[in-house]
Amino acid sequence: MLVAASSPVARAGLKTMVAEECGIAGSSDSANLVGQALELHPDVVLWQLSPDEDPCPALQALAGIPVAVLTDQPATDLLRAGARAVLPYDVTSEQLGAAIRAIAADLVVTMPQRKLRSATSLSGRETEVLRMIGEGLANKEIAWRLGISEHTVKFHVSAVLAKLGAGTRAEAIRVGIRQGAILV
């Protein structure tokens, strides 16, 4: 399997999610995906799209290689362009493993349309706080950087955890990465 994402943090997270299920042939940033896939000839490509990426040219160039795409874009255009699986950023490890096995067996996988928890539901300030949490900053450091009180930071952290459905800061980071709010 070849794992691709623009962010090195996202690539590492995806590799961790699928490492037990699949052998990893390599990883690539999105810009070098096609060249690396044509060189390595992986059985499956797992690609996390950034919100601003147009995957259609790469999907067409990878014709013949099953590609699973993590995105919040509608599945129809991606499937027409050649993707075999279109999954949301917040897919579970179990769902991802099942999708990879399915597309390796020449099946097509999509998730039912549902209202996804979206990074866009976070306010601008909450997104800033989430990104600073992702940098490993404590509440006191976040407060200093933003010029607000530590109490206000605690309020924002609570709101971020609630909106993302996360129980811990680490879980919020994982959800933020999957949803594209954290592009480190």
C-alpha positions in Angstrom: 0.0 0.0 0.0 1.1 3.5 -0.8 -0.1 6.2 1.7 -0.4 9.8 0.4 -1.3 13.1 2.0 0.0 16.7 1.7 0.7 16.8 5.5 3.5 14.7 6.9 1.4 14.4 10.1 -1.6 13.1 8.2 0.6 10.6 6.4 2.0 9.3 9.7 -1.5 9.0 11.2 -2.8 7.1 8.2 0.2 4.8 8.2 -0.5 4.1 11.8 -4.2 3.4 11.1 -3.5 0.9 8.4 -0.1 -0.6 9.4 -1.7 -3.6 11.2 -4.0 -4.4 8.3 -1.7 -3.8 5.3 1.9 -3.8 4.3 3.1 -0.2 3.6 5.1 0.0 0.4 5.8 3.7 1.0 4.3 7.1 1.6 4.2 10.3 -0.5 3.1 13.8 -0.5 0.2 14.5 -2.8 2.4 16.3 -5.4 4.6 13.2 -5.9 1.9 10.6 -5.6 1.6 9.6 -9.3 5.3 9.2 -9.9 5.8 7.2 -6.7 2.8 5.0 -7.4 4.0 4.3 -11.0 7.4 3.4 -9.6 6.3 1.2 -6.7 3.2 -0.4 -8.2 1.3 -0.7 -4.9 -1.7 -3.0 -4.6 -3.7 0.0 -3.2 -3.2 3.7 -2.8 -4.7 5.5 0.3 -4.9 9.3 -0.3 -6.1 11.9 2.0 -7.0 15.0 0.0 -6.5 18.5 1.2 -9.6 20.7 0.7 -8.0 22.6 -2.2 -6.7 19.6 -4.2 -8.1 18.6 -7.5 -7.6 14.8 -7.5 -9.1 14.0 -10.9 -5.9 14.3 -13.1 -4.0 12.1 -10.6 -6.8 9.5 -10.4 -6.9 9.3 -14.2 -3.1 8.8 -14.3 -3.4 6.0 -11.7 -6.0 4.1 -13.7 -5.6 0.4 -12.9 -4.4 1.0 -9.3 -7.2 0.9 -6.7 -7.3 4.3 -4.9 -9.1 5.0 -1.7 -9.7 8.7 -1.2 -10.4 10.4 2.2 -12.3 13.6 1.6 -15.4 15.6 2.2 -16.0 16.1 -1.5 -19.0 14.3 -3.1 -18.2 10.8 -4.2 -19.7 10.9 -7.7 -17.0 12.9 -9.5 -14.2 11.1 -7.7 -15.6 7.7 -8.7 -16.0 8.8 -12.3 -12.4 10.0 -12.3 -11.2 6.5 -11.1 -11.3 6.3 -7.3 -12.5 3.0 -6.0 -13.4 4.2 -2.5 -14.5 7.6 -1.3 -14.5 7.9 2.5 -14.9 10.8 5.0 -12.0 12.1 6.9 -13.4 10.7 10.2 -13.5 7.1 8.9 -12.6 4.6 11.7 -9.7 2.2 11.5 -12.1 -0.7 11.1 -14.0 1.0 8.2 -10.8 1.9 6.5 -9.4 -1.6 6.7 -12.7 -3.0 5.3 -12.6 -0.5 2.5 -9.0 -1.3 1.6 -9.7 -5.1 1.5 -12.9 -4.4 -0.6 -11.2 -2.3 -3.3 -8.3 -4.7 -3.4 -10.9 -7.3 -4.3 -12.2 -5.1 -7.2 -15.2 -3.6 -5.3 -16.2 0.0 -5.0 -16.8 1.6 -1.6 -18.6 4.7 -0.5 -20.1 5.7 2.8 -23.8 6.6 3.1 -24.5 10.3 2.9 -24.7 11.7 6.4 -24.1 14.9 8.1 -20.5 14.7 9.0 -19.0 16.6 11.9 -17.1 19.2 10.1 -14.1 21.3 10.9 -16.1 24.2 9.4 -18.5 24.0 12.4 -15.6 25.4 14.5 -15.3 29.2 14.7 -12.2 30.8 13.5 -10.9 31.2 17.0 -11.7 27.6 17.9 -9.8 26.5 14.8 -6.8 28.6 15.9 -7.0 27.0 19.3 -7.2 23.5 17.8 -4.1 24.1 15.7 -2.2 25.4 18.7 -3.2 22.3 20.6 -1.9 20.3 17.7 1.4 22.1 18.1 1.6 20.8 21.6 0.9 24.2 23.4 -0.5 24.3 26.9 -3.5 26.6 27.7 -1.2 29.2 29.2 0.9 29.4 26.0 -2.2 29.6 23.8 -3.5 32.4 26.0 -0.2 34.3 25.7 -0.1 33.9 21.9 -3.7 34.9 21.3 -3.6 37.7 23.9 -6.6 36.3 25.8 -7.1 35.0 29.3 -6.4 31.4 30.3 -10.0 31.1 31.3 -11.1 32.0 27.8 -8.7 29.4 26.3 -10.3 26.8 28.6 -13.7 27.8 27.3 -12.5 27.5 23.6 -10.8 24.1 24.3 -14.1 22.8 25.9 -16.1 24.0 22.8 -13.6 22.4 20.4 -13.8 19.0 22.3 -17.6 19.2 22.3 -17.9 20.1 18.6 -15.5 17.4 17.5 -17.0 14.8 19.8 -13.5 14.3 21.4 -12.9 13.3 25.0 -9.2 14.4 25.1 -6.9 16.9 23.4 -5.2 14.0 21.6 -8.5 12.8 20.2 -9.3 16.3 19.1 -6.0 16.5 17.2 -6.8 13.2 15.5 -10.2 14.4 14.4 -8.8 17.7 13.3 -6.2 16.0 11.1 -8.8 13.7 9.6 -11.1 16.6 8.9 -8.4 18.8 7.4 -8.5 21.5 10.1 -4.9 20.7 11.1 -2.7 20.6 8.1 0.7 20.4 9.7 
